[in-house]
Amino acid sequence: MAAILDELVERTGSIPLGWAGSTLQMNYLNFGDALSPVMVALVSGKPVHRLPTQSNAPRMAAVGTIGHGFSGGDVWFWGTGCSNWRNPSRPEPEREAFVPPPGSRFHVNATRGPVSEALLNGGGRGSGVYGDPVWLLPRFHAPPVAKKWKLGCILHLSELADRELEAHPREELLRYQIPAEFRDDVHLITTVTPISIDGLRDKIDEIRACERIVSTSLHGMVIAESYGIPCLYFSPATVGTGAGDLDLGADSTVDLRIIDLYRGLGRERLRAYLQPRGAPTDWAALMAAIDANWTPVDLPDADALVEALPVTPSPLAAPAGGTIWDHPIIRGLTLQHDVTQLRRDEKRRAAAG
C-alpha cells in the first residue's frame, strides 16, 4: 500500500502530512509538534505540505500525540502517538474512547510505542517498530555546544501562564520557583518557539546547552535522551519527593505519552523525580538525583525506523558550506497555516473526486 503514497509523492513532488501545526491565530510554534514536517523532510529528502487530519486524501502522520485526530481515507503512521480518547481535550465525563473511525484506512508503519500501536490498530498487533522520529535528529544536527546551565527544566504547555518565549510558570506551581542562589544554574525552558526554522534549531541547542534536564514535556525528554543528556522525568506526584520508580504497566497516574515512549524502549519501570506541583523544589537534591539515577536508554533500531518511513527514504545532507538547517527543502517548509483555507481546499478536492 505504501506504493500509493510513493506514486503520489513522485507525481506531486511533495509529501502530504497532517500535523498539529500553528494557525494564523498563533504567534508561536509548539516545539515537538513543529518537528513533524522537519523530521519527515530530513529522512525522506522531499518537501512536505500540510493536509487536514480529517480528509479523504492520502496522507502521512508523524511526530506528536495526534493519531486519534485522524479520520477518512488512507493514513500512514510513522512514529506517531495516539491518545486513548477520541476527544482528550474535553472534560473527563464527556470523553469517548478512541477506536479507528469508520471509513478510514490506517497503515501503521511505526508508532511511538506499543500503547499507540494497539490503539491505531484497533487492539491488534502491528509492525513492532517503535520510536519517535525525533530520536533521529542527532544524525542530522550534532555540532558541539557550550554548556551554559547546570540544569534545564522543561515545562509542558499546560504549566505555562502565557505563550511568551520566556518560560512563565503558572503562579500556583511553586515547584518552578528558583531561589536567588540557583538563578545562574537552573534554567526554565518553554516549548513555545518562534515561527521559524532557526527558532527550532535554537530551541534544540538551548536544551543541549544544559548539563542535565528535568522535564514534563515529552519532547524535552526525547531531545535529552537522544543527545545523551542526563535527565529525569519531572513527575507531578502528589505523594513523596525525590527519585522514585514509576510503574509503566500499572500506574494509571503516569502520563500515557511517557508510558508509551519508554515502553517502546523496552522499559516496564521508569526512574523519575517525584515532586508535588504545589511544593518548592530542592534544586540541589534534584541535580544530585539525576546524577545518581539516570542511565542512558537503549535507543530503538534507528535504521528500522528509517526503513519504516512510508515513502522511500533519501536522507538530506547539509549543503556545501552550510548546516542541515540551510538546506533548501528545510528552509522551504511552511510552519504556519490558515487552517480554514486548508479545510476549504480539502472540500474542493473532495468535490472534484
ROKOLDREN-607695 format. One record per residue (C-alpha): x, y, z; residue number from 0. Coordinates in steps of 0.2 Angstrom, whole numbers, plus 5000, padded with zeros to 4 digits. Layout:
<recs>
{x->X&y->Y&z->Z&nr->NUM}
...
</recs>
This chain:
<recs>
{x->5000&y->5000&z->5000&nr->0}
{x->5015&y->5012&z->5003&nr->1}
{x->5017&y->5012&z->4984&nr->2}
{x->5002&y->5023&z->4983&nr->3}
{x->5010&y->5036&z->4993&nr->4}
{x->5026&y->5034&z->4984&nr->5}
{x->5017&y->5037&z->4967&nr->6}
{x->5008&y->5052&z->4974&nr->7}
{x->5024&y->5060&z->4980&nr->8}
{x->5033&y->5056&z->4964&nr->9}
{x->5018&y->5064&z->4954&nr->10}
{x->5017&y->5080&z->4965&nr->11}
{x->5035&y->5081&z->4972&nr->12}
{x->5029&y->5084&z->4990&nr->13}
{x->5024&y->5073&z->5004&nr->14}
{x->5006&y->5076&z->5011&nr->15}
{x->5007&y->5077&z->5030&nr->16}
{x->4994&y->5080&z->5044&nr->17}
{x->5002&y->5088&z->5060&nr->18}
{x->4997&y->5099&z->5074&nr->19}
{x->5004&y->5115&z->5066&nr->20}
{x->5002&y->5133&z->5070&nr->21}
{x->4987&y->5143&z->5064&nr->22}
{x->4986&y->5161&z->5059&nr->23}
{x->4979&y->5164&z->5077&nr->24}
{x->4995&y->5158&z->5085&nr->25}
{x->5011&y->5168&z->5086&nr->26}
{x->5022&y->5153&z->5091&nr->27}
{x->5026&y->5135&z->5087&nr->28}
{x->5024&y->5121&z->5099&nr->29}
{x->5042&y->5114&z->5098&nr->30}
{x->5038&y->5095&z->5097&nr->31}
{x->5023&y->5097&z->5085&nr->32}
{x->5033&y->5108&z->5074&nr->33}
{x->5047&y->5095&z->5072&nr->34}
{x->5035&y->5083&z->5062&nr->35}
{x->5037&y->5091&z->5045&nr->36}
{x->5056&y->5094&z->5049&nr->37}
{x->5059&y->5075&z->5053&nr->38}
{x->5049&y->5069&z->5038&nr->39}
{x->5058&y->5081&z->5026&nr->40}
{x->5075&y->5076&z->5034&nr->41}
{x->5073&y->5057&z->5032&nr->42}
{x->5063&y->5057&z->5016&nr->43}
{x->5073&y->5071&z->5007&nr->44}
{x->5057&y->5078&z->5000&nr->45}
{x->5047&y->5094&z->5003&nr->46}
{x->5032&y->5092&z->5014&nr->47}
{x->5015&y->5101&z->5013&nr->48}
{x->5001&y->5101&z->5026&nr->49}
{x->4984&y->5092&z->5024&nr->50}
{x->4970&y->5092&z->5037&nr->51}
{x->4970&y->5077&z->5049&nr->52}
{x->4952&y->5074&z->5043&nr->53}
{x->4952&y->5071&z->5025&nr->54}
{x->4949&y->5058&z->5011&nr->55}
{x->4966&y->5062&z->5003&nr->56}
{x->4981&y->5050&z->5006&nr->57}
{x->4992&y->5057&z->5019&nr->58}
{x->5005&y->5054&z->5032&nr->59}
{x->5006&y->5057&z->5051&nr->60}
{x->5022&y->5058&z->5061&nr->61}
{x->5028&y->5067&z->5077&nr->62}
{x->5016&y->5070&z->5091&nr->63}
{x->5001&y->5063&z->5100&nr->64}
{x->4989&y->5066&z->5086&nr->65}
{x->4984&y->5048&z->5079&nr->66}
{x->4967&y->5050&z->5087&nr->67}
{x->4963&y->5066&z->5077&nr->68}
{x->4964&y->5057&z->5060&nr->69}
{x->4949&y->5051&z->5050&nr->70}
{x->4945&y->5047&z->5032&nr->71}
{x->4955&y->5040&z->5018&nr->72}
{x->4972&y->5032&z->5019&nr->73}
{x->4983&y->5037&z->5033&nr->74}
{x->5001&y->5031&z->5035&nr->75}
{x->5008&y->5032&z->5053&nr->76}
{x->5026&y->5034&z->5056&nr->77}
{x->5032&y->5036&z->5074&nr->78}
{x->5015&y->5043&z->5079&nr->79}
{x->5007&y->5044&z->5096&nr->80}
{x->4989&y->5042&z->5100&nr->81}
{x->4978&y->5046&z->5114&nr->82}
{x->4966&y->5033&z->5122&nr->83}
{x->4952&y->5046&z->5120&nr->84}
{x->4944&y->5052&z->5103&nr->85}
{x->4942&y->5069&z->5111&nr->86}
{x->4955&y->5071&z->5125&nr->87}
{x->4953&y->5090&z->5127&nr->88}
{x->4935&y->5088&z->5133&nr->89}
{x->4931&y->5087&z->5151&nr->90}
{x->4933&y->5069&z->5158&nr->91}
{x->4914&y->5065&z->5159&nr->92}
{x->4912&y->5069&z->5140&nr->93}
{x->4927&y->5059&z->5134&nr->94}
{x->4924&y->5045&z->5122&nr->95}
{x->4936&y->5030&z->5120&nr->96}
{x->4946&y->5031&z->5104&nr->97}
{x->4944&y->5017&z->5090&nr->98}
{x->4949&y->5019&z->5072&nr->99}
{x->4935&y->5028&z->5064&nr->100}
{x->4924&y->5020&z->5050&nr->101}
{x->4929&y->5025&z->5033&nr->102}
{x->4947&y->5026&z->5037&nr->103}
{x->4961&y->5015&z->5032&nr->104}
{x->4976&y->5016&z->5044&nr->105}
{x->4993&y->5009&z->5039&nr->106}
{x->5003&y->5008&z->5055&nr->107}
{x->5021&y->5008&z->5049&nr->108}
{x->5029&y->5013&z->5066&nr->109}
{x->5022&y->5021&z->5082&nr->110}
{x->5030&y->5030&z->5096&nr->111}
{x->5027&y->5014&z->5107&nr->112}
{x->5016&y->4999&z->5110&nr->113}
{x->5001&y->5009&z->5118&nr->114}
{x->4999&y->5019&z->5102&nr->115}
{x->5002&y->5004&z->5091&nr->116}
{x->4987&y->4994&z->5099&nr->117}
{x->4976&y->5010&z->5098&nr->118}
{x->4979&y->5013&z->5080&nr->119}
{x->4977&y->4995&z->5075&nr->120}
{x->4961&y->4994&z->5084&nr->121}
{x->4968&y->4982&z->5098&nr->122}
{x->4978&y->4972&z->5085&nr->123}
{x->4996&y->4969&z->5083&nr->124}
{x->5007&y->4980&z->5072&nr->125}
{x->5024&y->4981&z->5064&nr->126}
{x->5033&y->4981&z->5081&nr->127}
{x->5043&y->4996&z->5075&nr->128}
{x->5044&y->5009&z->5089&nr->129}
{x->5052&y->5026&z->5091&nr->130}
{x->5048&y->5045&z->5090&nr->131}
{x->5056&y->5051&z->5074&nr->132}
{x->5064&y->5065&z->5084&nr->133}
{x->5076&y->5051&z->5090&nr->134}
{x->5084&y->5053&z->5073&nr->135}
{x->5088&y->5071&z->5075&nr->136}
{x->5107&y->5069&z->5081&nr->137}
{x->5110&y->5060&z->5064&nr->138}
{x->5107&y->5077&z->5056&nr->139}
{x->5112&y->5090&z->5069&nr->140}
{x->5125&y->5087&z->5082&nr->141}
{x->5138&y->5101&z->5082&nr->142}
{x->5147&y->5105&z->5098&nr->143}
{x->5138&y->5116&z->5110&nr->144}
{x->5145&y->5125&z->5126&nr->145}
{x->5136&y->5121&z->5142&nr->146}
{x->5128&y->5136&z->5150&nr->147}
{x->5117&y->5129&z->5164&nr->148}
{x->5119&y->5115&z->5176&nr->149}
{x->5100&y->5111&z->5175&nr->150}
{x->5087&y->5114&z->5161&nr->151}
{x->5069&y->5112&z->5167&nr->152}
{x->5057&y->5110&z->5153&nr->153}
{x->5039&y->5114&z->5156&nr->154}
{x->5024&y->5107&z->5147&nr->155}
{x->5012&y->5120&z->5138&nr->156}
{x->4999&y->5116&z->5151&nr->157}
{x->5010&y->5123&z->5165&nr->158}
{x->5013&y->5140&z->5157&nr->159}
{x->5004&y->5156&z->5162&nr->160}
{x->5006&y->5163&z->5144&nr->161}
{x->5013&y->5159&z->5127&nr->162}
{x->5028&y->5170&z->5128&nr->163}
{x->5045&y->5165&z->5123&nr->164}
{x->5052&y->5166&z->5140&nr->165}
{x->5045&y->5152&z->5152&nr->166}
{x->5032&y->5159&z->5165&nr->167}
{x->5025&y->5145&z->5175&nr->168}
{x->5008&y->5147&z->5182&nr->169}
{x->5008&y->5156&z->5199&nr->170}
{x->5002&y->5141&z->5209&nr->171}
{x->5016&y->5129&z->5203&nr->172}
{x->5028&y->5133&z->5217&nr->173}
{x->5040&y->5119&z->5211&nr->174}
{x->5046&y->5130&z->5197&nr->175}
{x->5051&y->5144&z->5209&nr->176}
{x->5070&y->5147&z->5208&nr->177}
{x->5079&y->5154&z->5223&nr->178}
{x->5092&y->5168&z->5220&nr->179}
{x->5107&y->5156&z->5223&nr->180}
{x->5101&y->5145&z->5209&nr->181}
{x->5096&y->5158&z->5196&nr->182}
{x->5113&y->5156&z->5186&nr->183}
{x->5112&y->5137&z->5187&nr->184}
{x->5094&y->5132&z->5184&nr->185}
{x->5086&y->5137&z->5168&nr->186}
{x->5067&y->5136&z->5164&nr->187}
{x->5064&y->5131&z->5146&nr->188}
{x->5047&y->5133&z->5137&nr->189}
{x->5042&y->5123&z->5121&nr->190}
{x->5035&y->5139&z->5115&nr->191}
{x->5046&y->5143&z->5100&nr->192}
{x->5047&y->5157&z->5086&nr->193}
{x->5039&y->5153&z->5070&nr->194}
{x->5055&y->5149&z->5060&nr->195}
{x->5067&y->5135&z->5056&nr->196}
{x->5080&y->5145&z->5065&nr->197}
{x->5069&y->5145&z->5081&nr->198}
{x->5068&y->5126&z->5081&nr->199}
{x->5086&y->5124&z->5079&nr->200}
{x->5089&y->5137&z->5093&nr->201}
{x->5077&y->5128&z->5104&nr->202}
{x->5086&y->5111&z->5102&nr->203}
{x->5103&y->5119&z->5106&nr->204}
{x->5095&y->5128&z->5121&nr->205}
{x->5091&y->5111&z->5128&nr->206}
{x->5108&y->5104&z->5123&nr->207}
{x->5117&y->5118&z->5132&nr->208}
{x->5111&y->5111&z->5149&nr->209}
{x->5122&y->5099&z->5158&nr->210}
{x->5106&y->5090&z->5165&nr->211}
{x->5087&y->5090&z->5160&nr->212}
{x->5071&y->5088&z->5170&nr->213}
{x->5056&y->5088&z->5160&nr->214}
{x->5037&y->5086&z->5160&nr->215}
{x->5037&y->5089&z->5141&nr->216}
{x->5038&y->5073&z->5131&nr->217}
{x->5049&y->5080&z->5118&nr->218}
{x->5060&y->5088&z->5131&nr->219}
{x->5064&y->5070&z->5137&nr->220}
{x->5066&y->5064&z->5119&nr->221}
{x->5079&y->5078&z->5115&nr->222}
{x->5088&y->5074&z->5131&nr->223}
{x->5088&y->5056&z->5129&nr->224}
{x->5093&y->5056&z->5111&nr->225}
{x->5108&y->5068&z->5114&nr->226}
{x->5113&y->5058&z->5129&nr->227}
{x->5110&y->5072&z->5142&nr->228}
{x->5107&y->5065&z->5159&nr->229}
{x->5089&y->5068&z->5163&nr->230}
{x->5074&y->5063&z->5173&nr->231}
{x->5055&y->5064&z->5170&nr->232}
{x->5048&y->5078&z->5182&nr->233}
{x->5034&y->5068&z->5189&nr->234}
{x->5019&y->5079&z->5196&nr->235}
{x->5017&y->5066&z->5210&nr->236}
{x->5006&y->5071&z->5224&nr->237}
{x->5014&y->5059&z->5237&nr->238}
{x->5033&y->5059&z->5240&nr->239}
{x->5048&y->5069&z->5235&nr->240}
{x->5064&y->5063&z->5227&nr->241}
{x->5069&y->5050&z->5215&nr->242}
{x->5057&y->5035&z->5213&nr->243}
{x->5051&y->5022&z->5201&nr->244}
{x->5035&y->5024&z->5191&nr->245}
{x->5027&y->5008&z->5185&nr->246}
{x->5023&y->5009&z->5167&nr->247}
{x->5011&y->4995&z->5167&nr->248}
{x->5000&y->4998&z->5181&nr->249}
{x->5001&y->5016&z->5187&nr->250}
{x->4987&y->5025&z->5179&nr->251}
{x->4993&y->5042&z->5186&nr->252}
{x->5008&y->5042&z->5174&nr->253}
{x->5006&y->5052&z->5158&nr->254}
{x->5001&y->5040&z->5144&nr->255}
{x->5013&y->5048&z->5132&nr->256}
{x->5028&y->5044&z->5144&nr->257}
{x->5022&y->5026&z->5146&nr->258}
{x->5021&y->5024&z->5128&nr->259}
{x->5038&y->5032&z->5124&nr->260}
{x->5048&y->5022&z->5137&nr->261}
{x->5038&y->5005&z->5134&nr->262}
{x->5043&y->5007&z->5116&nr->263}
{x->5061&y->5007&z->5123&nr->264}
{x->5058&y->4991&z->5132&nr->265}
{x->5056&y->4998&z->5150&nr->266}
{x->5042&y->4992&z->5162&nr->267}
{x->5048&y->5005&z->5175&nr->268}
{x->5054&y->5022&z->5174&nr->269}
{x->5066&y->5031&z->5186&nr->270}
{x->5059&y->5049&z->5189&nr->271}
{x->5060&y->5064&z->5201&nr->272}
{x->5044&y->5065&z->5211&nr->273}
{x->5039&y->5082&z->5216&nr->274}
{x->5021&y->5089&z->5220&nr->275}
{x->5017&y->5104&z->5209&nr->276}
{x->5012&y->5115&z->5224&nr->277}
{x->5028&y->5112&z->5234&nr->278}
{x->5045&y->5121&z->5231&nr->279}
{x->5059&y->5111&z->5224&nr->280}
{x->5076&y->5107&z->5232&nr->281}
{x->5086&y->5110&z->5216&nr->282}
{x->5102&y->5104&z->5223&nr->283}
{x->5094&y->5087&z->5228&nr->284}
{x->5086&y->5086&z->5211&nr->285}
{x->5103&y->5088&z->5202&nr->286}
{x->5110&y->5075&z->5213&nr->287}
{x->5096&y->5063&z->5210&nr->288}
{x->5099&y->5065&z->5191&nr->289}
{x->5117&y->5061&z->5193&nr->290}
{x->5114&y->5046&z->5204&nr->291}
{x->5099&y->5039&z->5194&nr->292}
{x->5099&y->5042&z->5176&nr->293}
{x->5105&y->5028&z->5165&nr->294}
{x->5106&y->5030&z->5146&nr->295}
{x->5092&y->5022&z->5136&nr->296}
{x->5094&y->5009&z->5123&nr->297}
{x->5088&y->5019&z->5108&nr->298}
{x->5077&y->5009&z->5096&nr->299}
{x->5085&y->5002&z->5080&nr->300}
{x->5086&y->5019&z->5071&nr->301}
{x->5088&y->5010&z->5054&nr->302}
{x->5072&y->5001&z->5056&nr->303}
{x->5063&y->5017&z->5060&nr->304}
{x->5070&y->5025&z->5044&nr->305}
{x->5065&y->5010&z->5034&nr->306}
{x->5048&y->5011&z->5041&nr->307}
{x->5045&y->5028&z->5033&nr->308}
{x->5030&y->5026&z->5021&nr->309}
{x->5040&y->5033&z->5007&nr->310}
{x->5057&y->5029&z->5000&nr->311}
{x->5069&y->5037&z->5012&nr->312}
{x->5083&y->5048&z->5005&nr->313}
{x->5090&y->5057&z->5020&nr->314}
{x->5096&y->5075&z->5017&nr->315}
{x->5114&y->5081&z->5019&nr->316}
{x->5120&y->5098&z->5023&nr->317}
{x->5123&y->5109&z->5008&nr->318}
{x->5141&y->5114&z->5005&nr->319}
{x->5147&y->5127&z->5017&nr->320}
{x->5131&y->5126&z->5027&nr->321}
{x->5122&y->5116&z->5040&nr->322}
{x->5107&y->5105&z->5038&nr->323}
{x->5096&y->5119&z->5043&nr->324}
{x->5102&y->5129&z->5027&nr->325}
{x->5095&y->5115&z->5015&nr->326}
{x->5083&y->5122&z->5003&nr->327}
{x->5070&y->5109&z->5007&nr->328}
{x->5071&y->5113&z->5026&nr->329}
{x->5071&y->5132&z->5023&nr->330}
{x->5056&y->5129&z->5011&nr->331}
{x->5045&y->5121&z->5025&nr->332}
{x->5029&y->5131&z->5029&nr->333}
{x->5026&y->5131&z->5048&nr->334}
{x->5011&y->5141&z->5050&nr->335}
{x->4994&y->5139&z->5040&nr->336}
{x->4977&y->5146&z->5038&nr->337}
{x->4968&y->5131&z->5044&nr->338}
{x->4951&y->5137&z->5037&nr->339}
{x->4959&y->5138&z->5020&nr->340}
{x->4966&y->5120&z->5022&nr->341}
{x->4949&y->5114&z->5025&nr->342}
{x->4941&y->5124&z->5010&nr->343}
{x->4955&y->5116&z->4999&nr->344}
{x->4950&y->5099&z->5006&nr->345}
{x->4932&y->5101&z->5002&nr->346}
{x->4936&y->5106&z->4984&nr->347}
{x->4947&y->5091&z->4982&nr->348}
{x->4933&y->5080&z->4989&nr->349}
{x->4920&y->5088&z->4977&nr->350}
{x->4932&y->5086&z->4962&nr->351}
{x->4933&y->5067&z->4967&nr->352}
</recs>
